[in-house]
Structures are given as structure tokens and as C-alpha cells.
Amino acid sequence: MLWGIRLVRTGIMRAFGGSLRVALSNSLNGRIPSFAAGLGITLVLQSSTATALVISSFAAKGLISTTVALAVMLGADIGTSIAAQILSFNPTWISYVAVFVGVMLHGRSTVYARRQIGRALLGLGLVLLALSLVRAASEPLRQSEVLGFVFAALEGEVLLTVFLTAILTWLVHSSLAVVLLISAMSASGVVPLGTGLVMVLGANVGGTVPPILATLQARGQGQHAAIGNACFKLTATLLVLPFLPMIIDQIARFSDNEQIMLHAHMGFNFIVALLFLPWVGTAARAMEHVFSNTLPPGFEPTTKYLDRDLLCSPALALTSATRELYRINEYIEGSLARLTNSISSNATPDLETIQANQDRVTMITEEVKLFLTEISREEISDADSKTVMNLLLLTTNLWHVSDLVANAAEQFGATSDAETRFSTQGENELLAILEVIRNGLHVALSAALQNDDKVRKTIQKQRKELEKLVDSSRSSHFNRLEARNFSAINTTSLHNELLRDFSRIYYHIHTASKVGA
């Protein structure tokens, strides 16, 4: 059952993850639309934890408010209860058909999306088959004196039952699976009505723990949705428990209904939504006050867009890695601008900032490479596999560019003073070369990612132009040496080293632009 639920979730995410994420982000503009979006997405994914992770990533980046995130989670809870109702409709033949069709699609289809739909159908079939097996295996347990004694003892220990079921739900990381199990055992007469209802409450409480643990690293606003939803569920459970005897008496006449536990599960989540949806704004303010963002001012995470929860959806994961490459480009352009300003004003470059940029690029590069490696371990299409390799090549070339820019700045910073000022002509030559480098760096990444041959041809022309500028500058510098130009004599070594670094920089820019061609 657990494996089947995972197959459904990963299959849907891999096939439609991008569309679902876009649909979710476009729907988050108010309490009711956000509530409906959470319900719909979770009904498809069959996992409120998966929805919580997506919402957490949105909230952590400041894309949505805590109020909206809490509304989505309330909808997600109802989405899982509806999914349980759907899965409980279980003619045995459907499970066999779903498994057969799923295996055929996943094993024989060459279209990536169809293979993932096959994965989801296979998972659905396994869940339905598991429910049939649970029902069949539960039949002999009715006669078990030991099991009867255990449940009789638990019937008087409400809080203990809630706690134990919550622990079980946390361990299996699926409230849907536990509720389906409770329903199957209740339908078989193994679990008494009262104990079953208490176990359903425990499953709802335990189902809030995995999202909290999964969002621990999000900090601040990224945790609010998971913690707030847990508070909602726990408060509602404590409010319901005193009235439980009365509730049991009212629904005892429907005890012959095999889906009574699933109805109770859905009813509880509707109660939670009715109680707290009008107050999500107040709850959000309380969450922001109690669980404030403890990050220091100006803190910037190493990577902003890499999200390992997206690994089950390669298209989204590759998009997040691509966005990190643009961040690398921004750091390089910042260092290049500082070097340019230093040469034009003969001032010592801000080596501390340039080195900090290089350190940041190195850390991002390592994270991106690890992330891309993890993507390649998943089941991905040939096109995505090629994209992974292209991004790895791009990452490597961008790191070399950053390292060479930092090296050039260090060379210039070590010797720049009044006595080693470049001649006006030499300075203009270097600045002209840097302008070509800046233009090439600005478009190389887009040329590779968008597979733009027109831009590649422009970069190729610029490379030839740069080589001419380098040769011309080197020749002019020797002419100045022959003329015994004081500035040229003092800057000979530095001038040649910078020309060498500039040529190597543009070589990697040109190589980066050709990736994917």
C-alpha cells in the first residue's frame, strides 16, 4: 500500500509536476481559491505532505503569505480524505486491470509522460490490491482473543490510542495509508467502532508530523504552513474528544457501513476547515509572531532555487538548477564590473568582495553538480539526461570563468599603485577587451540554454574580435616598450598576464555558448 501510494505520487509529479505547480501558484490569490487549490492538487497527488513541501518552498521564497499557505493545507487535508473515499471503492478486478495497464505503459511506452502515467496506474493497482489483501487477512483476526483483549484495553485509553496511532502514522509517513488500513480492519470487525474513531483522530494528528520534519530546514515562513496545520489538527482533536461518546452513540446505527471510518475521517477534516478557515489570517499573524524568522539580516542561502523535493519531477528540478546558473552569472558579472572599474581608475580592486563572489560561485557550483547527479539517478527521459550533461558542462565552464576573473583581479590588485599605472593607450586596450568579455558573458548562458545559433555566431565573431584585440594590444605594448614608455615598462608583466587571462576567460565563455549545439 505504501509503495503503491508512492508510485502514484511520483508518477503524477513526473508526468504533470510542472503543470500542477503552475496551476497551484496561479490559484493562490485568496483563502477560498487557495483552499480549493490545495484540495485539488492533493486529490491528484494523494499526499498532503507533498503539497506541504511545495507550499513550504513557495512560502520560504516569499512568493505566498502564511495566510494563503494555511488555507492550502486545510484544503489538502480534505483532499486526502476524498482520495481515501475514492480508493475504498474497490472491485477486485479494477486492481488487476490497473496493474496490467500500468506495467504495459511503463514497460513498453517510449514516451516519457506515458511511462509515468503507467507508473501511477501501477501504484493505484497496488493500493487497491493491498486493500483487498488487508480485508482478507483481517477476517481470521476477528476470532483472535489476544487482539480482542488489546482493542478492549485501548477502548478505555483514548489519549494512548491517539498517541500510538499518531506514532504509527508518522513512521509510515502516510495518513492516507493508515486511515485505509483502519477502515479495512473496521469493516472486517477487527477494530471496534469507538477505537476506530479514536485511531482516525490519531492518524490525522500523526499525519501532520512528516511535513513539519520535512520543512525543518526551510525556517521562518517556510515552516508556518506545516506547524499551523498541526496546531489546527491537534486543537480540533482535543475539542472533539470530550464529545466522542455522544458521537459514537449517534453513528452506532451506521456501524454496518464498511466506509464509516472514511466518512468519519472526511467529517473531521471538514470540521477542521470550518473551524479554522475563517481564522487563517489571525493564525498566520500568531505564527509569524511566535515562529519568527531567526535568520540574520542580509543572510543569503548558498542556493535559492535548488529544491530536492522536486527530484521526483525532473523537468522542475532541471529548471531550478538552471536558475542557479543565472545566479552564478550575476556573481561573475559583479566581479568583472569591479575589475573594470579598478583598471579604469587605477584603484585597488575590492578583492574581498571579488573573492567572496568566487567562494559563493564555488559553493553554488558544488551544490548544482550534486543536485544534477541526483537527478540523473532518477528515471528520466533521454532529453532530460542530455540536459543534465549540458548543465554540468555549463556549470564547469562558468566556474572557470569566475576563477579566472578572480585571478585577474588578484594580479591587478597585487601591483596596482601610482608607479604601475597603465598608459592611456594600454588602459583603453584592456577596457575594450573587457567590454567584449562582458558582452559575451551576458549572452553565452542564454545561447546555450535556449539553443540559439544566432547568438552563438555572434559570440564566435566576438571571439575572433577579442583575439585580434589581444594580438593588437600585445603588439602595441611592445611598440611602447621600444619607445621606452615608462608606464609600459613598469606594467609589462601585468599587462601580459591580464591578456593571457582575458583570452582564457573568453575561451570558456565561447565553450559554454556551444553547449547543447
C-alpha positions in Angstrom: 0.0 0.0 0.0 2.8 2.4 1.0 4.8 1.7 -2.2 1.7 2.0 -4.3 0.9 5.4 -2.9 4.5 6.5 -3.6 4.3 5.3 -7.2 1.1 7.2 -7.7 2.6 10.4 -6.3 5.9 10.1 -8.2 4.2 9.1 -11.4 1.9 12.1 -11.3 4.7 14.5 -10.4 7.0 13.3 -13.1 4.3 13.4 -15.8 2.5 16.6 -14.7 4.6 18.1 -12.0 5.3 21.3 -13.9 1.6 21.9 -14.8 0.5 21.1 -11.2 3.0 23.5 -9.7 2.0 26.3 -12.2 -1.7 25.6 -11.5 -1.1 25.8 -7.8 0.9 29.0 -8.0 -1.8 30.7 -10.2 -4.6 29.8 -7.8 -3.0 31.2 -4.6 -4.8 34.6 -4.5 -7.2 34.3 -1.6 -8.5 32.0 1.1 -11.2 30.1 -0.8 -9.2 29.8 -4.1 -6.2 28.6 -2.1 -8.3 26.2 -0.1 -9.7 24.8 -3.4 -6.3 24.6 -5.0 -4.9 22.6 -2.0 -7.9 20.2 -2.2 -7.5 19.7 -5.9 -3.7 19.2 -6.1 -3.7 16.9 -3.1 -6.5 14.8 -4.5 -4.3 14.2 -7.6 -1.0 13.6 -5.6 -2.7 11.7 -2.8 -0.3 13.2 -0.3 -0.8 16.3 1.9 2.9 16.0 2.7 3.8 16.6 -1.0 1.5 19.6 -1.1 3.0 20.9 2.2 6.5 20.7 0.7 5.5 22.6 -2.4 3.7 25.3 -0.3 6.7 25.5 2.0 9.1 26.2 -0.9 6.8 28.9 -2.1 6.4 30.5 1.4 10.2 30.3 2.1 10.9 32.3 -1.0 8.3 34.9 0.0 6.0 34.0 -3.0 2.9 33.4 -0.9 1.8 34.6 2.5 1.3 32.4 5.6 -2.4 33.0 5.4 -2.6 31.5 1.9 -0.3 28.6 2.9 -2.6 27.7 5.8 -5.6 27.8 3.6 -3.9 25.5 1.1 -3.1 23.0 3.9 -6.7 22.9 5.1 -7.8 22.1 1.5 -5.0 19.5 1.3 -6.4 17.7 4.4 -9.8 17.3 2.7 -8.1 16.3 -0.5 -6.5 13.3 1.2 -9.9 12.3 2.8 -11.6 12.4 -0.6 -8.7 10.3 -2.0 -9.3 7.7 0.7 -13.0 7.6 -0.3 -12.1 7.0 -3.9 -9.6 4.3 -3.2 -12.0 2.5 -0.9 -14.2 1.8 -4.0 -12.5 -1.5 -4.7 -14.0 -4.0 -7.1 -11.1 -6.6 -7.2 -11.0 -6.6 -11.0 -10.0 -2.9 -11.1 -6.8 -3.6 -9.2 -5.7 -6.2 -11.7 -6.6 -4.1 -14.7 -4.7 -1.1 -13.2 -1.6 -3.2 -12.5 -1.7 -4.7 -16.0 -2.2 -1.5 -17.9 0.4 0.3 -15.7 3.0 -2.4 -16.3 2.3 -2.3 -20.1 2.5 1.5 -20.3 5.6 1.8 -18.1 7.5 -1.1 -19.7 6.7 -0.6 -23.3 5.9 3.0 -24.0 8.8 5.2 -25.4 7.0 8.4 -24.5 8.2 9.6 -21.1 4.9 11.1 -19.9 3.0 7.8 -20.8 5.6 5.8 -18.9 5.0 7.9 -15.8 1.2 7.6 -16.2 1.8 3.9 -16.3 3.8 4.2 -13.0 0.8 6.0 -11.4 -1.7 3.3 -12.6 0.6 0.6 -11.3 0.7 2.3 -8.0 -3.1 2.7 -7.9 -3.5 -1.0 -8.7 -1.1 -2.0 -5.9 -3.1 0.2 -3.4 -6.4 -1.4 -4.4 -4.9 -4.9 -4.3 -3.4 -4.1 -0.8 -6.8 -3.1 0.5 -8.2 -6.4 -0.7 -5.4 -8.3 0.9 -5.9 -6.4 4.2 -9.6 -7.3 4.2 -8.9 -10.9 3.5 -6.1 -11.1 6.1 -8.3 -9.4 8.7 -11.1 -12.0 8.6 -9.3 -14.6 10.8 -8.3 -11.8 13.3 -12.0 -11.4 14.3 -11.6 -14.7 16.3 -8.3 -13.7 17.9 -8.8 -13.4 21.7 -5.5 -11.6 22.1 -6.4 -8.9 19.6 -9.8 -8.5 21.1 -8.2 -8.1 24.5 -5.8 -5.4 23.1 -8.5 -3.4 21.5 -10.8 -3.8 24.6 -7.9 -2.3 26.6 -7.4 0.6 24.2 -11.1 1.4 24.2 -10.7 2.9 27.6 -7.4 4.7 26.9 -8.3 7.4 24.4 -5.2 9.5 24.7 -2.9 6.5 24.5 -4.7 5.3 21.4 -4.4 8.7 19.7 -0.7 8.7 20.6 0.1 5.2 19.3 -1.8 5.8 16.1 -0.1 9.1 15.6 3.3 7.4 16.0 2.3 4.7 13.5 1.2 7.4 11.0 4.5 9.3 11.5 6.5 6.1 11.0 4.8 5.1 7.7 4.6 8.8 6.5 1.1 8.4 5.2 -2.1 9.2 7.0 -3.9 8.0 3.9 -2.4 4.5 4.2 -3.2 4.3 7.9 -6.8 5.5 7.5 -7.3 3.0 4.7 -5.9 0.3 7.0 -8.1 1.3 9.9 -11.1 1.3 7.6 -10.4 -2.1 6.2 -9.9 -3.6 9.7 -13.0 -1.9 10.9 -15.0 -3.3 8.0 -13.7 -6.8 8.9 -14.9 -6.3 12.5 -11.4 -6.4 14.0 -11.4 -2.8 15.2 -14.4 -1.7 17.4 -16.3 1.4 16.3 -15.1 3.6 19.2 -11.5 2.6 19.0 -11.5 3.0 15.2 -12.8 6.6 15.6 -10.1 7.4 18.1 -7.5 5.9 15.8 -8.7 8.1 12.9 -8.1 11.1 15.1 -4.6 9.8 15.9 -3.9 9.3 12.2 -4.9 12.9 11.5 -2.6 14.2 14.2 0.3 11.9 13.2 -0.1 12.9 9.5 1.0 16.5 10.4 4.4 15.4 11.7 6.2 14.4 8.4 5.5 17.9 6.8 7.0 19.6 9.9 10.1 17.4 9.8 10.4 17.8 6.0 10.3 21.6 6.3 12.8 22.0 9.3 15.4 23.4 7.0 13.0 25.9 5.5 13.0 28.0 8.7 10.8 31.0 9.2 7.8 31.3 6.8 8.6 28.1 5.2 7.6 26.2 8.3 4.5 28.1 9.2 2.1 26.1 7.0 3.1 22.7 8.4 3.2 23.9 12.1 0.0 25.8 11.7 -1.8 22.8 10.2 -0.5 20.6 13.1 -1.9 23.1 15.6 -5.3 23.1 13.8 -5.5 19.3 13.8 -4.4 19.0 17.5 -6.8 21.7 18.7 -9.7 20.1 16.8 -8.8 16.6 18.2 -8.8 18.0 21.7 -12.2 19.7 21.1 -13.7 16.5 19.6 -12.5 14.1 22.3 -14.9 15.2 25.1 -17.9 14.7 22.8 -16.7 11.3 21.5 -19.1 9.2 23.5 -22.0 11.2 22.1 -20.6 10.9 18.6 -20.2 7.1 18.9 -23.8 6.8 20.1 -25.1 8.8 17.1 -23.2 6.8 14.4 -23.5 3.4 16.1 -26.6 2.7 14.0 -24.5 3.1 10.8 -21.8 0.7 12.1 -22.6 -1.8 9.4 -21.4 0.7 6.8 -18.0 -0.5 5.6 -16.9 3.1 4.9 -17.9 4.5 8.3 -14.2 5.2 9.2 -13.6 7.0 5.9 -16.8 9.1 6.5 -15.5 10.0 10.0 -12.1 10.9 8.6 -13.7 13.2 6.0 -16.1 14.7 8.5 -13.3 15.5 10.9 -11.3 17.3 8.2 -14.4 19.3 7.2 -14.8 20.3 10.8 -11.2 21.5 11.0 -11.7 23.5 7.8 -15.0 25.1 9.0 -13.4 25.9 12.4 -10.2 27.5 11.2 -10.6 28.7 7.6 -12.2 31.9 8.7 -9.3 32.5 11.1 -6.3 31.7 9.0 -5.3 35.4 8.9 -5.3 35.6 12.7 -3.4 32.2 12.9 -0.9 33.5 10.4 -0.1 36.6 12.4 0.3 34.4 15.5 2.6 32.0 13.7 4.7 34.9 12.4 5.0 36.3 16.0 5.7 33.0 17.7 7.9 31.4 15.0 9.7 34.4 13.7 12.4 34.2 11.0 15.6 33.8 13.0 17.9 34.3 10.0 20.4 37.2 10.5 19.8 40.3 8.4 21.3 40.1 4.9 21.6 36.3 5.2 21.6 34.6 1.8 21.4 30.8 1.4 24.0 29.1 -0.7 21.4 28.1 -3.3 18.0 29.8 -3.6 16.3 27.6 -6.1 17.6 24.0 -5.7 14.8 22.0 -4.1 15.4 18.3 -3.6 11.6 17.8 -3.2 11.5 18.4 -6.9 13.7 15.4 -7.8 10.7 13.3 -8.5 9.8 15.8 -11.2 12.9 16.1 -13.4 11.6 18.9 -15.5 11.1 21.1 -12.5 14.3 20.0 -10.9 16.3 21.0 -14.1 14.5 24.3 -14.2 15.6 25.1 -10.6 19.2 24.1 -11.5 19.1 26.4 -14.5 18.0 29.3 -12.3 21.1 28.8 -10.1 23.3 29.1 -13.2 21.9 32.6 -13.8 22.9 33.4 -10.2 26.4 32.3 -10.9 26.4 34.6 -13.9 25.4 37.5 -11.8 28.3 37.0 -9.3 30.7 36.8 -12.2 29.4 39.9 -13.8 29.7 41.7 -10.4 33.3 40.7 -10.1 34.0 41.7 -13.7 32.5 45.1 -13.2 34.7 45.7 -10.2 37.8 44.7 -12.1 36.8 47.0 -15.0 36.3 50.0 -12.7 39.6 49.3 -11.0 41.5 49.3 -14.2 39.8 52.5 -15.5 40.5 54.4 -12.3 43.8 52.6 -11.4 42.4 51.9 -8.0 42.9 48.7 -6.0 40.0 46.4 -6.7 37.7 45.2 -4.0 39.4 41.9 -3.6 37.4 40.9 -0.6 34.1 41.2 -2.4 35.6 39.6 -5.6 36.9 36.7 -3.5 33.6 36.4 -1.7 31.9 36.2 -5.1 34.3 33.4 -6.2 33.7 31.5 -3.0 30.0 31.8 -3.5 30.3 30.6 -7.1 32.3 27.6 -5.9 29.8 26.6 -3.3 26.8 27.0 -5.7 28.8 25.1 -8.4 29.3 22.1 -6.0 25.6 22.2 -4.9 24.4 22.3 -8.5 26.7 19.4 -9.6 25.5 17.2 -6.7 21.9 18.2 -7.5 22.3 17.3 -11.2 23.9 14.0 -10.2 20.9 13.2 -8.0 18.5 14.0 -10.9 20.4 11.6 -13.2 19.9 8.8 -10.7 16.1 9.1 -11.2 14.2 7.6 -14.1 14.5 10.4 -16.6 13.9 10.8 -20.3 16.7 10.9 -22.9 16.1 14.6 -23.4 16.4 15.3 -19.7 19.5 13.2 -19.5 21.1 15.3 -22.2 20.0 18.4 -20.4 21.7 17.2 -17.2 25.0 16.7 -19.1 24.7 20.1 -20.7 24.1 21.8 -17.4 27.1 20.1 -15.9 29.3 21.4 -18.7 27.9 24.9 -18.4 28.5 24.8 -14.6 32.1 23.8 -15.1 32.8 26.5 -17.7 31.2 29.2 -15.6 33.3 28.2 -12.6 36.5 28.5 -14.8 35.4 32.0 -15.9 34.8 33.1 -12.3 38.1 31.7 -11.2 40.0 33.5 -14.0 38.2 36.8 -13.3 39.2 36.5 -9.6 42.8 35.6 -10.6 43.0 38.6 -12.9 41.7 40.9 -10.1 44.2 39.5 -7.7 47.1 40.0 -10.2 46.0 43.6 -10.7 45.4 44.2 -7.0 48.9 43.0 -6.1 50.7 45.5 -8.3 48.3 48.5 -8.9 49.7 51.7 -7.5 50.8 55.1 -8.8 54.1 53.8 -10.2 52.5 50.9 -12.2 49.6 52.8 -13.8 48.9 51.7 -17.4 49.5 54.1 -20.2 46.3 55.7 -21.5 46.6 53.6 -24.7 47.2 50.3 -22.7 44.3 51.1 -20.4 41.9 51.6 -23.3 43.1 48.4 -24.9 42.3 46.4 -21.8 39.0 48.1 -21.2 38.0 47.3 -24.9 38.8 43.6 -24.3 36.8 43.6 -21.0 33.8 45.1 -22.8 33.9 42.2 -25.3 34.1 39.7 -22.4 31.2 41.4 -20.6 29.0 41.3 -23.8 29.9 37.6 -24.4 29.3 36.6 -20.7 25.9 38.4 -20.8 24.5 36.2 -23.7 26.6 33.0 -23.6 24.3 31.3 -21.0 21.1 32.2 -22.9 22.7 30.9 -26.1 23.4 27.5 -24.6 20.1 27.2 -22.6 17.9 28.4 -25.5 20.0 26.7 -28.2 20.2 30.0 -30.1 22.6 29.5 -33.1 22.3 33.2 -34.0 23.7 34.2 -30.6 26.4 31.5 -30.9 27.6 33.0 -34.2 27.7 36.4 -32.6 29.9 35.1 -29.8 32.1 33.3 -32.4 32.6 36.7 -34.2 33.3 38.4 -30.8 35.9 35.7 -30.0 37.8 36.5 -33.3 37.4 40.2 -32.5 38.9 39.6 -29.0 41.8 37.6 -30.4 42.6 40.5 -32.7 42.3 43.0 -29.8 44.7 40.8 -27.7 47.2 40.5 -30.5 47.0 44.2 -31.3 47.4 45.1 -27.6 50.4 42.9 -27.2 52.0 44.4 -30.4 51.2 47.9 -29.3 52.7 47.2 -25.9 56.0 46.1 -27.4 56.0 49.3 -29.5 55.6 51.3 -26.3 58.5 49.4 -24.8 60.7 50.2 -27.8 59.7 53.8 -27.3 60.8 53.5 -23.7 57.3 54.4 -22.3 57.7 54.4 -18.5 54.2 53.0 -17.8 54.7 50.3 -20.4 58.0 49.2 -18.8 56.5 49.0 -15.3 53.4 47.1 -16.4 54.9 44.7 -18.9 54.4 41.6 -16.7 50.9 42.6 -15.5 49.7 43.6 -19.0 50.7 40.2 -20.5 49.2 38.2 -17.6 45.9 40.1 -18.0 45.9 39.5 -21.7 46.5 35.8 -21.1 43.7 35.6 -18.5 41.3 37.5 -20.7 41.9 35.1 -23.6 41.3 32.1 -21.4 38.1 33.7 -20.0 36.6 34.2 -23.4 37.6 30.7 -24.4 35.4 29.3 -21.6 32.6 31.7 -22.5 32.8 30.5 -26.1 32.8 26.9 -25.0 29.8 27.5 -22.7 27.8 29.0 -25.5 28.4 25.9 -27.7 27.0 23.5 -25.0 23.9 21.8 -26.4 24.7 22.7 -30.0 
